[in-house]
Amino acid sequence: MPKFILNQKQQPNGDNEVHNKTTSCNYMPALENQIDLGEHPSCAGAVALAKAKYGNARINGCKYCCPACHTT
């Protein structure tokens, strides 16, 4: 099952991105900026968990490793 992380460092547009740690994403944040979201069948579960835990943050999937969850 894929493992996901949340980038604690905001993107220029204000989003905190969810990344699939199992894939080789070229845009994976530095280790010190990764928040573990655990294993999920898809990025949707990881994004939902991140939104539940960090409700005030703008959560989005990475365009490259989580395209199904990328909205902005």
N, CA, C and O atoms as CSV, one atom per row, in Angstrom:
chain,resi,resn,atom,element,x,y,z
A,1,MET,N,N,0.851,-1.173,0.000
A,1,MET,CA,C,0.000,0.000,0.000
A,1,MET,C,C,0.902,1.242,0.000
A,1,MET,O,O,1.913,1.267,0.702
A,2,PRO,N,N,0.550,2.257,-0.770
A,2,PRO,CA,C,1.379,3.467,-0.846
A,2,PRO,C,C,1.424,4.236,0.475
A,2,PRO,O,O,0.455,4.270,1.234
A,3,LYS,N,N,2.579,4.847,0.719
A,3,LYS,CA,C,2.767,5.705,1.890
A,3,LYS,C,C,2.732,7.161,1.435
A,3,LYS,O,O,3.245,7.504,0.369
A,4,PHE,N,N,2.123,8.005,2.253
A,4,PHE,CA,C,1.968,9.410,1.905
A,4,PHE,C,C,2.534,10.314,2.988
A,4,PHE,O,O,2.569,9.958,4.165
A,5,ILE,N,N,2.976,11.490,2.564
A,5,ILE,CA,C,3.460,12.515,3.492
A,5,ILE,C,C,2.829,13.848,3.107
A,5,ILE,O,O,2.360,14.037,1.985
A,6,LEU,N,N,2.831,14.758,4.065
A,6,LEU,CA,C,2.384,16.125,3.842
A,6,LEU,C,C,3.594,17.031,3.947
A,6,LEU,O,O,4.381,16.920,4.887
A,7,ASN,N,N,3.743,17.923,2.986
A,7,ASN,CA,C,4.818,18.909,3.036
A,7,ASN,C,C,4.379,20.015,3.994
A,7,ASN,O,O,3.402,20.713,3.725
A,8,GLN,N,N,5.091,20.179,5.104
A,8,GLN,CA,C,4.704,21.210,6.067
A,8,GLN,C,C,5.059,22.611,5.576
A,8,GLN,O,O,4.586,23.605,6.127
A,9,LYS,N,N,5.888,22.686,4.547
A,9,LYS,CA,C,6.260,23.978,3.972
A,9,LYS,C,C,5.268,24.321,2.864
A,9,LYS,O,O,5.080,23.549,1.923
A,10,GLN,N,N,4.645,25.473,2.984
A,10,GLN,CA,C,3.647,25.888,2.001
A,10,GLN,C,C,4.279,26.197,0.646
A,10,GLN,O,O,5.416,26.658,0.552
A,11,GLN,N,N,3.501,25.926,-0.393
A,11,GLN,CA,C,3.876,26.303,-1.747
A,11,GLN,C,C,3.608,27.806,-1.913
A,11,GLN,O,O,2.923,28.397,-1.079
A,12,PRO,N,N,4.134,28.431,-2.971
A,12,PRO,CA,C,3.891,29.874,-3.179
A,12,PRO,C,C,2.411,30.260,-3.207
A,12,PRO,O,O,2.060,31.385,-2.853
A,13,ASN,N,N,1.536,29.330,-3.628
A,13,ASN,CA,C,0.100,29.635,-3.676
A,13,ASN,C,C,-0.606,29.379,-2.341
A,13,ASN,O,O,-1.817,29.577,-2.240
A,14,GLY,N,N,0.129,28.943,-1.321
A,14,GLY,CA,C,-0.446,28.716,0.011
A,14,GLY,C,C,-0.833,27.283,0.305
A,14,GLY,O,O,-1.240,26.977,1.426
A,15,ASP,N,N,-0.720,26.394,-0.671
A,15,ASP,CA,C,-1.073,24.984,-0.472
A,15,ASP,C,C,0.022,24.234,0.286
A,15,ASP,O,O,1.209,24.528,0.146
A,16,ASN,N,N,-0.399,23.271,1.081
A,16,ASN,CA,C,0.489,22.250,1.627
A,16,ASN,C,C,0.173,20.991,0.834
A,16,ASN,O,O,-0.970,20.534,0.821
A,17,GLU,N,N,1.172,20.432,0.178
A,17,GLU,CA,C,0.932,19.325,-0.738
A,17,GLU,C,C,1.149,17.958,-0.105
A,17,GLU,O,O,2.060,17.755,0.698
A,18,VAL,N,N,0.276,17.020,-0.494
A,18,VAL,CA,C,0.408,15.613,-0.144
A,18,VAL,C,C,1.220,14.948,-1.252
A,18,VAL,O,O,0.955,15.153,-2.437
A,19,HIS,N,N,2.220,14.146,-0.852
A,19,HIS,CA,C,3.062,13.422,-1.801
A,19,HIS,C,C,2.998,11.935,-1.521
A,19,HIS,O,O,2.851,11.504,-0.377
A,20,ASN,N,N,3.111,11.154,-2.595
A,20,ASN,CA,C,3.185,9.706,-2.492
A,20,ASN,C,C,4.645,9.345,-2.276
A,20,ASN,O,O,5.452,9.439,-3.200
A,21,LYS,N,N,4.988,8.936,-1.067
A,21,LYS,CA,C,6.372,8.637,-0.720
A,21,LYS,C,C,6.859,7.350,-1.383
A,21,LYS,O,O,8.065,7.128,-1.481
A,22,THR,N,N,5.951,6.514,-1.831
A,22,THR,CA,C,6.299,5.242,-2.450
A,22,THR,C,C,6.850,5.434,-3.865
A,22,THR,O,O,7.637,4.615,-4.339
A,23,THR,N,N,6.445,6.497,-4.530
A,23,THR,CA,C,6.911,6.767,-5.891
A,23,THR,C,C,8.159,7.637,-5.844
A,23,THR,O,O,8.552,8.122,-4.783
A,24,SER,N,N,8.757,7.824,-6.970
A,24,SER,CA,C,9.965,8.655,-7.066
A,24,SER,C,C,9.589,10.052,-7.565
A,24,SER,O,O,9.900,10.408,-8.701
A,25,CYS,N,N,8.935,10.825,-6.738
A,25,CYS,CA,C,8.511,12.174,-7.121
A,25,CYS,C,C,9.720,13.115,-7.090
A,25,CYS,O,O,10.454,13.163,-6.102
A,26,ASN,N,N,9.914,13.850,-8.167
A,26,ASN,CA,C,11.010,14.821,-8.236
A,26,ASN,C,C,10.771,16.033,-7.344
A,26,ASN,O,O,11.682,16.835,-7.140
A,27,TYR,N,N,9.574,16.176,-6.815
A,27,TYR,CA,C,9.210,17.344,-6.012
A,27,TYR,C,C,8.984,16.992,-4.543
A,27,TYR,O,O,8.333,17.738,-3.812
A,28,MET,N,N,9.525,15.854,-4.119
A,28,MET,CA,C,9.400,15.429,-2.725
A,28,MET,C,C,10.105,16.448,-1.827
A,28,MET,O,O,11.241,16.829,-2.108
A,29,PRO,N,N,9.456,16.888,-0.762
A,29,PRO,CA,C,10.092,17.865,0.129
A,29,PRO,C,C,11.245,17.247,0.918
A,29,PRO,O,O,11.347,16.027,1.041
A,30,ALA,N,N,12.100,18.101,1.445
A,30,ALA,CA,C,13.203,17.660,2.292
A,30,ALA,C,C,12.628,16.896,3.489
A,30,ALA,O,O,11.513,17.169,3.933
A,31,LEU,N,N,13.396,15.946,3.999
A,31,LEU,CA,C,12.934,15.109,5.115
A,31,LEU,C,C,12.414,15.923,6.291
A,31,LEU,O,O,11.417,15.548,6.907
A,32,GLU,N,N,13.080,17.036,6.611
A,32,GLU,CA,C,12.654,17.827,7.766
A,32,GLU,C,C,11.306,18.527,7.550
A,32,GLU,O,O,10.720,19.044,8.501
A,33,ASN,N,N,10.812,18.545,6.306
A,33,ASN,CA,C,9.513,19.163,6.003
A,33,ASN,C,C,8.408,18.140,5.783
A,33,ASN,O,O,7.289,18.510,5.428
A,34,GLN,N,N,8.703,16.856,5.987
A,34,GLN,CA,C,7.723,15.800,5.743
A,34,GLN,C,C,6.974,15.419,7.023
A,34,GLN,O,O,7.579,15.152,8.062
A,35,ILE,N,N,5.654,15.400,6.919
A,35,ILE,CA,C,4.787,14.928,7.996
A,35,ILE,C,C,4.163,13.616,7.520
A,35,ILE,O,O,3.480,13.584,6.496
A,36,ASP,N,N,4.395,12.551,8.257
A,36,ASP,CA,C,3.911,11.230,7.865
A,36,ASP,C,C,2.390,11.158,7.946
A,36,ASP,O,O,1.798,11.504,8.969
A,37,LEU,N,N,1.765,10.709,6.865
A,37,LEU,CA,C,0.315,10.505,6.840
A,37,LEU,C,C,-0.036,9.019,6.808
A,37,LEU,O,O,-1.215,8.666,6.800
A,38,GLY,N,N,0.963,8.155,6.790
A,38,GLY,CA,C,0.724,6.718,6.815
A,38,GLY,C,C,0.381,6.144,5.454
A,38,GLY,O,O,0.562,6.786,4.419
A,39,GLU,N,N,-0.122,4.913,5.483
A,39,GLU,CA,C,-0.477,4.189,4.265
A,39,GLU,C,C,-1.953,4.368,3.954
A,39,GLU,O,O,-2.802,4.366,4.846
A,40,HIS,N,N,-2.237,4.523,2.666
A,40,HIS,CA,C,-3.617,4.680,2.190
A,40,HIS,C,C,-3.717,4.018,0.824
A,40,HIS,O,O,-2.736,3.988,0.081
A,41,PRO,N,N,-4.888,3.487,0.480
A,41,PRO,CA,C,-5.060,2.880,-0.837
A,41,PRO,C,C,-4.865,3.884,-1.985
A,41,PRO,O,O,-4.430,3.520,-3.077
A,42,SER,N,N,-5.198,5.156,-1.710
A,42,SER,CA,C,-5.052,6.191,-2.741
A,42,SER,C,C,-4.762,7.525,-2.063
A,42,SER,O,O,-4.808,7.641,-0.838
A,43,CYS,N,N,-4.468,8.514,-2.872
A,43,CYS,CA,C,-4.176,9.847,-2.334
A,43,CYS,C,C,-5.401,10.462,-1.656
A,43,CYS,O,O,-5.253,11.312,-0.778
A,44,ALA,N,N,-6.596,10.049,-2.046
A,44,ALA,CA,C,-7.813,10.623,-1.465
A,44,ALA,C,C,-7.862,10.425,0.049
A,44,ALA,O,O,-8.235,11.340,0.783
A,45,GLY,N,N,-7.491,9.250,0.510
A,45,GLY,CA,C,-7.477,8.990,1.949
A,45,GLY,C,C,-6.438,9.820,2.672
A,45,GLY,O,O,-6.674,10.294,3.783
A,46,ALA,N,N,-5.284,9.997,2.039
A,46,ALA,CA,C,-4.215,10.800,2.645
A,46,ALA,C,C,-4.615,12.269,2.712
A,46,ALA,O,O,-4.365,12.938,3.715
A,47,VAL,N,N,-5.229,12.767,1.660
A,47,VAL,CA,C,-5.682,14.167,1.650
A,47,VAL,C,C,-6.771,14.369,2.696
A,47,VAL,O,O,-6.765,15.375,3.406
A,48,ALA,N,N,-7.706,13.428,2.800
A,48,ALA,CA,C,-8.778,13.534,3.796
A,48,ALA,C,C,-8.204,13.549,5.211
A,48,ALA,O,O,-8.657,14.326,6.051
A,49,LEU,N,N,-7.216,12.703,5.484
A,49,LEU,CA,C,-6.588,12.686,6.806
A,49,LEU,C,C,-5.889,14.013,7.087
A,49,LEU,O,O,-6.018,14.563,8.180
A,50,ALA,N,N,-5.157,14.522,6.115
A,50,ALA,CA,C,-4.451,15.791,6.296
A,50,ALA,C,C,-5.434,16.930,6.549
A,50,ALA,O,O,-5.180,17.794,7.388
A,51,LYS,N,N,-6.541,16.936,5.835
A,51,LYS,CA,C,-7.554,17.982,6.041
A,51,LYS,C,C,-8.183,17.867,7.425
A,51,LYS,O,O,-8.483,18.880,8.055
A,52,ALA,N,N,-8.385,16.640,7.900
A,52,ALA,CA,C,-8.962,16.428,9.233
A,52,ALA,C,C,-7.993,16.878,10.325
A,52,ALA,O,O,-8.411,17.463,11.324
A,53,LYS,N,N,-6.704,16.609,10.139
A,53,LYS,CA,C,-5.700,16.950,11.152
A,53,LYS,C,C,-5.305,18.422,11.105
A,53,LYS,O,O,-5.007,19.019,12.140
A,54,TYR,N,N,-5.301,19.005,9.921
A,54,TYR,CA,C,-4.815,20.376,9.729
A,54,TYR,C,C,-5.890,21.183,9.005
A,54,TYR,O,O,-5.662,21.685,7.904
A,55,GLY,N,N,-7.044,21.303,9.621
A,55,GLY,CA,C,-8.219,21.919,9.011
A,55,GLY,C,C,-8.032,23.339,8.512
A,55,GLY,O,O,-8.727,23.758,7.587
A,56,ASN,N,N,-7.110,24.091,9.100
A,56,ASN,CA,C,-6.916,25.473,8.670
A,56,ASN,C,C,-5.985,25.593,7.474
A,56,ASN,O,O,-5.882,26.662,6.872
A,57,ALA,N,N,-5.301,24.501,7.122
A,57,ALA,CA,C,-4.351,24.527,6.013
A,57,ALA,C,C,-5.071,24.233,4.694
A,57,ALA,O,O,-6.091,23.545,4.666
A,58,ARG,N,N,-4.523,24.763,3.617
A,58,ARG,CA,C,-5.001,24.424,2.277
A,58,ARG,C,C,-4.234,23.190,1.823
A,58,ARG,O,O,-3.037,23.264,1.542
A,59,ILE,N,N,-4.926,22.054,1.753
A,59,ILE,CA,C,-4.306,20.777,1.419
A,59,ILE,C,C,-4.611,20.444,-0.037
A,59,ILE,O,O,-5.740,20.609,-0.499
A,60,ASN,N,N,-3.595,19.974,-0.753
A,60,ASN,CA,C,-3.735,19.660,-2.162
A,60,ASN,C,C,-2.798,18.494,-2.472
A,60,ASN,O,O,-1.775,18.329,-1.809
A,61,GLY,N,N,-3.138,17.697,-3.463
A,61,GLY,CA,C,-2.251,16.632,-3.913
A,61,GLY,C,C,-1.203,17.176,-4.871
A,61,GLY,O,O,-1.464,18.116,-5.623
A,62,CYS,N,N,-0.039,16.589,-4.840
A,62,CYS,CA,C,1.037,16.965,-5.761
A,62,CYS,C,C,0.593,16.683,-7.201
A,62,CYS,O,O,0.045,15.623,-7.500
A,63,LYS,N,N,0.835,17.625,-8.056
A,63,LYS,CA,C,0.462,17.499,-9.472
A,63,LYS,C,C,1.149,16.306,-10.132
A,63,LYS,O,O,0.611,15.732,-11.078
A,64,TYR,N,N,2.323,15.927,-9.649
A,64,TYR,CA,C,3.134,14.907,-10.296
A,64,TYR,C,C,2.965,13.507,-9.715
A,64,TYR,O,O,2.897,12.538,-10.471
A,65,CYS,N,N,2.897,13.380,-8.401
A,65,CYS,CA,C,2.789,12.039,-7.816
A,65,CYS,C,C,1.394,11.730,-7.266
A,65,CYS,O,O,1.109,10.582,-6.926
A,66,CYS,N,N,0.525,12.740,-7.177
A,66,CYS,CA,C,-0.856,12.548,-6.725
A,66,CYS,C,C,-1.822,13.316,-7.638
A,66,CYS,O,O,-2.637,14.100,-7.152
A,67,PRO,N,N,-1.736,13.096,-8.954
A,67,PRO,CA,C,-2.541,13.914,-9.879
A,67,PRO,C,C,-4.045,13.786,-9.668
A,67,PRO,O,O,-4.786,14.730,-9.946
A,68,ALA,N,N,-4.509,12.640,-9.184
A,68,ALA,CA,C,-5.939,12.462,-8.947
A,68,ALA,C,C,-6.462,13.374,-7.839
A,68,ALA,O,O,-7.662,13.637,-7.765
A,69,CYS,N,N,-5.562,13.859,-6.977
A,69,CYS,CA,C,-5.946,14.706,-5.846
A,69,CYS,C,C,-5.466,16.154,-6.010
A,69,CYS,O,O,-5.605,16.969,-5.097
A,70,HIS,N,N,-4.909,16.458,-7.169
A,70,HIS,CA,C,-4.422,17.821,-7.424
A,70,HIS,C,C,-5.573,18.685,-7.909
A,70,HIS,O,O,-6.208,18.370,-8.916
A,71,THR,N,N,-5.846,19.775,-7.197
A,71,THR,CA,C,-6.976,20.635,-7.576
A,71,THR,C,C,-6.562,22.061,-7.921
A,71,THR,O,O,-7.269,22.737,-8.668
A,72,THR,N,N,-5.422,22.538,-7.390
A,72,THR,CA,C,-5.004,23.922,-7.698
A,72,THR,C,C,-3.541,23.983,-8.048
A,72,THR,O,O,-3.018,25.060,-8.334
